[in-house]
């Protein structure tokens, strides 16, 4: 176990990489894991498209072009999940069983707190202002209260012009579920209320790490370096800030990967997902709508890998761009991309303007170069380089785990501005 930090953040370090994945918690249920032959399929809901159009219904519900089925979402978690394809060594193995753990289908709803807000009145009074627009929801800053007793919160609402999609609901349910699991931690954004497609959370108010880590490249794109005599970091973050941010990022991911109820993969680790505290010395992780609560294979006592399709952005791992089976190691690679950006002020492969070309390089196993002079500037920068190299290992089976990255960064946090040991 790692020693406690001053803020008493704690997580358990496994004795080995194999031990890192504890079996999931099935609650108080005495689970009897049946064989494949005796396992019940997921219940199906048949919908006849002709009947929905007002035409004669098909009473036999044939699986034809006129009807289709949906997997039911509110199934009982005490029952085994049906056999799913599991991934091993890049091949489909259909003889294994993967199941959800006991808390996977929880839906932490709290509509009362949200309904207490007079959103229409706050909008009329100018106390509700648009902050931005995400992939699923519009984001507003709400200032409510009377006189000097007021509070600012962030309100997220499903795009008003979007057609409802049950998959979107599932993304937002997972987001609120994971946020609620860790909301007591100073490393995670606090959630106040979740109701259907809407969420209310704390207002940080000072932007995300991307605004400060790569300000010039975010604004202008390609950048020329003036690094003849020394390295030329393209941001104004101090060494202490860089190390603090890096450690906060790594520790938050370690808590997710080592959650007692089972491994949780963030699956979208990039600079925008980390919000600055008001003193600009720490960050909090957010946005878990892509999070993967990994399924458990009780036969082999290991987690089942999953697929996402080819990834977007330029911070992802080679296996994501190759559309291969994935596990929590994708977060480790992406963390390395974040650390590189904070260290240098540049995005990986900053010299290439085409996102498609960057993704192709990473897909081919190419790794961005790091100026070796960073190793000798300070202990903090030396350790950041070590952490990046630990993250950027192309083969996920050989890539280090998040706990080793935390150890490196904790060494840096002891004296980030101290003299490098090389």
C-alpha positions in Angstrom: 0.0 0.0 0.0 1.3 3.5 -0.8 1.7 5.9 2.1 -1.0 8.5 2.6 -0.4 11.9 1.2 -1.2 15.1 3.2 -4.7 15.2 1.8 -5.2 11.6 2.8 -5.9 10.3 -0.7 -5.4 6.6 -0.6 -5.6 3.6 -2.9 -4.3 0.1 -2.6 -1.3 -1.1 -4.6 -1.4 -4.7 -5.8 1.6 -6.8 -5.2 1.9 -7.6 -8.8 0.4 -6.8 -12.2 -1.7 -9.9 -12.0 -3.0 -9.1 -8.6 -4.0 -5.6 -9.8 -7.4 -7.0 -11.0 -9.3 -8.2 -8.0 -12.5 -10.1 -8.7 -15.6 -7.9 -8.8 -18.0 -7.5 -5.9 -21.3 -9.3 -6.5 -22.9 -7.9 -3.4 -24.6 -10.2 -1.0 -25.8 -12.5 -3.8 -24.6 -16.1 -3.6 -23.7 -16.4 -7.3 -24.0 -19.8 -8.9 -22.1 -19.7 -12.2 -23.8 -22.0 -14.6 -22.2 -23.7 -17.6 -22.9 -22.3 -21.0 -25.5 -25.0 -21.8 -27.5 -24.1 -18.8 -27.3 -20.4 -19.1 -30.4 -18.3 -19.9 -30.2 -15.7 -22.7 -30.8 -12.0 -22.2 -34.5 -11.4 -22.4 -35.7 -9.9 -25.6 -38.3 -7.4 -26.4 -39.8 -7.9 -29.8 -41.2 -4.9 -31.7 -43.1 -5.3 -34.9 -42.5 -2.4 -37.2 -45.7 -3.0 -39.1 -47.8 -2.8 -35.9 -46.0 0.4 -34.9 -47.1 1.9 -38.2 -50.7 1.0 -37.5 -50.7 -2.0 -39.9 -51.6 -5.6 -39.0 -49.4 -7.0 -36.3 -47.2 -10.0 -36.8 -48.3 -12.3 -33.9 -45.5 -14.8 -34.2 -42.8 -12.1 -34.0 -40.5 -13.6 -36.7 -37.0 -12.3 -36.9 -37.4 -10.7 -40.3 -37.1 -7.3 -41.9 -40.5 -6.4 -40.4 -39.5 -6.9 -36.8 -36.4 -6.7 -34.6 -35.5 -7.0 -31.0 -33.8 -4.8 -28.4 -31.8 -6.0 -25.4 -33.6 -5.1 -22.3 -31.8 -2.6 -20.1 -33.5 -3.1 -16.7 -32.7 -6.8 -16.3 -32.1 -8.2 -12.8 -28.4 -8.0 -11.9 -28.7 -11.1 -9.7 -29.0 -13.2 -12.8 -26.1 -14.3 -14.9 -25.5 -12.3 -18.1 -25.6 -14.3 -21.3 -22.4 -15.6 -22.9 -20.6 -12.9 -24.7 -17.7 -13.0 -27.1 -14.6 -12.3 -25.2 -11.3 -11.2 -26.6 -8.0 -13.0 -26.1 -4.9 -12.8 -28.2 -6.8 -10.9 -30.9 -9.1 -13.8 -31.6 -12.8 -14.3 -30.7 -13.3 -16.9 -28.0 -17.0 -17.8 -27.7 -16.7 -20.4 -25.0 -16.1 -18.0 -22.1 -18.6 -16.2 -19.9 -18.4 -12.5 -19.1 -20.8 -11.0 -16.6 -21.5 -7.6 -15.0 -20.9 -7.1 -11.4 -23.6 -6.3 -8.8 -23.4 -2.5 -9.1 -23.0 -2.1 -12.9 -26.6 -1.4 -13.5 -27.2 1.1 -10.7 -28.7 4.4 -11.7 -28.1 7.1 -9.1 -31.1 9.3 -9.7 -31.8 12.4 -7.5 -34.4 14.5 -9.3 -35.6 16.4 -6.3 -32.5 18.6 -6.0 -32.6 19.5 -9.6 -36.4 20.3 -9.5 -35.7 22.8 -6.7 -34.0 25.0 -9.2 -36.2 27.5 -11.0 -34.3 27.3 -14.2 -36.7 29.4 -16.2 -36.6 32.2 -13.5 -32.8 32.0 -13.3 -32.5 32.3 -17.1 -34.8 35.3 -17.1 -32.8 37.0 -14.3 -29.5 36.4 -16.1 -28.3 33.9 -13.6 -28.0 31.1 -16.0 -25.3 31.4 -18.7 -24.2 29.0 -21.4 -20.7 27.7 -21.0 -20.4 25.4 -23.9 -21.6 22.4 -25.8 -20.4 18.8 -25.4 -20.9 15.7 -27.5 -24.2 14.9 -25.8 -25.3 17.9 -23.7 -25.3 21.7 -23.4 -23.5 23.1 -20.4 -24.7 26.1 -18.3 -23.4 27.9 -15.3 -26.2 28.5 -12.8 -26.0 31.1 -10.0 -28.7 30.5 -7.4 -29.5 31.8 -4.0 -30.5 35.1 -2.3 -28.4 38.1 -1.4 -24.9 37.1 -0.3 -25.9 33.4 0.1 -25.5 32.0 -3.3 -23.8 29.1 -5.1 -22.6 28.4 -8.6 -23.3 25.0 -10.1 -22.9 23.5 -13.5 -26.1 22.2 -15.2 -25.8 19.8 -18.1 -28.8 19.2 -20.3 -29.4 17.0 -23.3 -29.2 18.9 -26.6 -32.7 20.4 -27.1 -32.6 19.6 -30.8 -31.5 16.0 -30.3 -33.8 13.0 -30.8 -33.8 10.7 -27.8 -31.5 7.7 -28.1 -31.4 5.1 -25.4 -27.6 4.7 -26.0 -27.1 8.3 -25.1 -29.1 7.7 -21.9 -26.7 4.8 -21.1 -23.6 7.0 -21.7 -25.0 9.6 -19.2 -26.1 6.9 -16.7 -22.5 5.6 -16.6 -21.1 9.1 -16.3 -23.3 9.8 -13.3 -22.7 6.4 -11.8 -18.9 6.6 -11.9 -18.9 10.3 -10.8 -21.1 9.3 -7.8 -18.7 6.4 -6.8 -15.8 8.8 -6.4 -17.5 12.1 -5.6 -16.0 12.2 -2.1 -12.5 12.2 -3.4 -10.7 15.6 -4.0 -9.4 14.1 -7.3 -12.9 13.8 -8.8 -15.6 16.4 -9.8 -18.4 16.5 -7.3 -21.8 15.6 -8.6 -24.9 17.0 -6.8 -27.8 15.6 -8.8 -28.6 13.4 -11.7 -32.0 13.1 -13.3 -32.6 11.3 -16.6 -30.5 13.1 -19.2 -29.5 16.0 -17.0 -26.8 16.4 -14.3 -25.9 19.1 -11.8 -22.3 19.3 -10.5 -19.9 21.6 -8.9 -18.6 24.6 -10.8 -14.8 24.7 -11.0 -14.7 28.0 -12.9 -11.0 28.0 -14.0 -11.0 26.0 -17.2 -9.4 22.7 -18.1 -5.7 21.7 -18.3 -5.7 22.0 -22.1 -6.2 25.8 -21.9 -2.9 26.1 -19.9 -0.8 23.2 -21.2 -1.0 23.8 -25.0 -2.3 27.3 -25.3 -0.3 28.3 -28.4 -0.8 25.1 -30.3 -4.5 25.1 -29.5 -4.8 28.6 -30.9 -2.4 28.5 -33.9 -1.7 24.9 -34.8 1.8 24.3 -36.0 4.6 25.9 -33.9 8.3 26.6 -34.6 10.6 25.8 -31.6 13.4 28.1 -30.6 15.4 25.4 -28.8 19.0 25.8 -30.1 20.4 26.8 -26.7 17.9 25.1 -24.4 14.5 23.4 -24.5 11.6 25.7 -25.4 8.4 24.7 -23.5 5.4 26.4 -25.0 3.4 27.0 -21.9 3.8 29.0 -18.7 3.0 26.2 -16.2 5.6 26.0 -13.4 7.4 22.7 -12.7 5.4 22.3 -9.5 2.1 22.8 -11.3 3.1 20.2 -14.0 4.1 17.6 -11.3 0.9 18.3 -9.2 -1.3 18.0 -12.3 0.4 14.8 -13.4 0.1 13.2 -10.0 -3.5 14.1 -9.6 -4.2 12.6 -13.1 -2.4 9.4 -12.3 -3.9 8.9 -8.9 -7.4 9.5 -10.1 -6.9 6.8 -12.8 -5.3 4.5 -10.2 -8.4 4.8 -8.1 -10.6 3.8 -11.1 -8.3 0.9 -12.1 -8.2 -0.4 -8.5 -11.8 0.2 -7.5 -12.8 -2.5 -5.0 -16.0 -3.3 -7.0 -14.0 -4.0 -10.2 -11.8 -2.3 -12.8 -13.1 0.9 -14.4 -11.5 2.2 -17.6 -11.9 5.9 -18.2 -11.5 5.4 -22.0 -11.1 9.1 -22.8 -8.1 10.5 -21.0 -7.1 13.8 -22.5 -6.4 17.3 -21.2 -10.0 18.6 -21.5 -11.1 16.0 -18.9 -9.2 17.6 -16.1 -10.5 20.8 -14.5 -8.3 23.2 -12.5 -9.0 24.0 -8.9 -9.3 27.7 -8.1 -5.7 28.0 -6.8 -4.5 26.5 -10.1 -2.4 23.9 -8.2 -4.5 20.8 -8.6 -6.9 19.2 -11.0 -10.1 17.1 -10.9 -11.1 14.4 -13.4 -14.5 14.4 -15.0 -16.6 13.1 -17.9 -17.1 9.4 -17.6 -19.7 8.8 -20.3 -17.2 6.6 -22.2 -16.1 4.7 -19.1 -15.9 1.0 -19.4 -16.9 -1.0 -16.3 -15.1 -4.2 -17.3 -16.9 -7.5 -17.3 -15.5 -10.5 -15.4 -14.7 -13.9 -16.7 -15.1 -16.2 -13.7 -13.8 -19.3 -15.5 -10.3 -17.8 -16.0 -10.6 -15.2 -13.2 -9.7 -12.3 -15.3 -11.4 -9.3 -16.9 -12.8 -9.5 -20.4 -11.3 -7.2 -23.0 -13.6 -5.1 -25.1 -13.6 -3.1 -28.4 -14.5 0.5 -29.1 -13.9 0.8 -32.9 -11.0 3.0 -34.2 -10.4 5.8 -31.8 -10.6 9.6 -32.5 -8.2 12.3 -31.5 -4.4 12.0 -31.3 -3.9 11.0 -27.6 -5.0 7.4 -27.9 -3.1 4.2 -27.8 -1.9 2.1 -30.8 -4.4 -0.7 -29.9 -7.3 1.8 -30.1 -6.4 3.0 -33.6 -5.9 -0.6 -34.6 -9.3 -1.5 -33.2 -7.9 -4.3 -31.1 -9.2 -5.7 -27.8 -8.7 -3.2 -25.0 -8.2 -3.0 -21.2 -7.2 -0.3 -18.7 -3.8 0.0 -20.3 -5.3 2.4 -22.8 -5.6 5.0 -20.0 -1.9 4.6 -19.2 -0.9 5.5 -22.8 -3.2 8.4 -23.0 -1.9 9.7 -19.6 1.6 9.7 -21.2 0.2 12.0 -24.0 -1.1 14.4 -21.3 2.2 14.5 -19.5 4.1 15.2 -22.7 1.8 18.1 -23.5 2.2 19.6 -20.0 6.0 19.1 -20.1 6.6 20.6 -23.5 3.5 22.7 -24.2 3.1 20.7 -27.4 0.8 17.9 -28.5 2.4 14.6 -29.5 3.8 14.8 -33.0 3.2 18.5 -32.9 5.1 19.0 -36.1 2.4 17.1 -38.1 -0.7 19.1 -38.8 -2.9 16.3 -40.1 -4.7 14.3 -37.3 -5.0 11.4 -39.7 -1.3 11.3 -40.2 -0.6 11.4 -36.4 -3.0 8.6 -35.8 -1.3 6.6 -38.5 2.1 7.1 -36.9 0.8 5.9 -33.6 -0.9 3.0 -35.2 2.4 1.9 -36.7 4.0 2.0 -33.3 5.9 5.2 -33.7 6.6 7.2 -30.5 7.1 11.0 -30.3 10.6 12.1 -29.4 11.4 13.9 -26.1 14.3 16.4 -26.0 16.9 14.7 -23.7 17.7 18.0 -22.1 14.5 17.9 -20.1 16.0 15.1 -18.0 18.7 17.4 -16.7 16.7 20.6 -15.9 15.0 19.6 -12.7 14.0 16.5 -10.7 10.3 17.2 -11.6 11.1 17.3 -15.4 13.3 14.2 -15.1 10.6 12.2 -13.5 8.0 13.4 -15.9 10.1 12.1 -18.8 10.4 8.8 -16.9 6.7 8.6 -16.4 6.0 9.4 -20.1 8.4 6.6 -21.2 6.7 4.2 -18.8 3.3 5.1 -20.4 4.4 5.0 -24.0 5.1 1.3 -24.5 3.5 0.1 -27.7 2.6 -3.5 -26.6 -0.1 -3.1 -23.9 0.9 -6.4 -22.4 4.4 -5.0 -21.7 3.1 -1.5 -20.8 3.5 -0.6 -17.2 0.4 -0.2 -14.9 -0.8 3.1 -13.5 0.5 2.3 -10.0 4.1 2.4 -11.2 3.5 5.8 -12.8 2.1 7.1 -9.5 5.3 5.9 -7.8 7.5 7.9 -10.2 5.4 11.0 -9.9 5.3 10.8 -6.1 9.1 10.9 -6.2 8.9 14.0 -8.3 6.4 15.7 -5.9 8.8 15.5 -3.0 11.0 18.2 -4.6 9.9 19.1 -8.1 12.2 22.0 -8.5 15.2 20.1 -7.1 18.3 19.2 -9.0 18.0 16.3 -11.4 19.8 13.1 -10.3 21.3 12.3 -13.7 
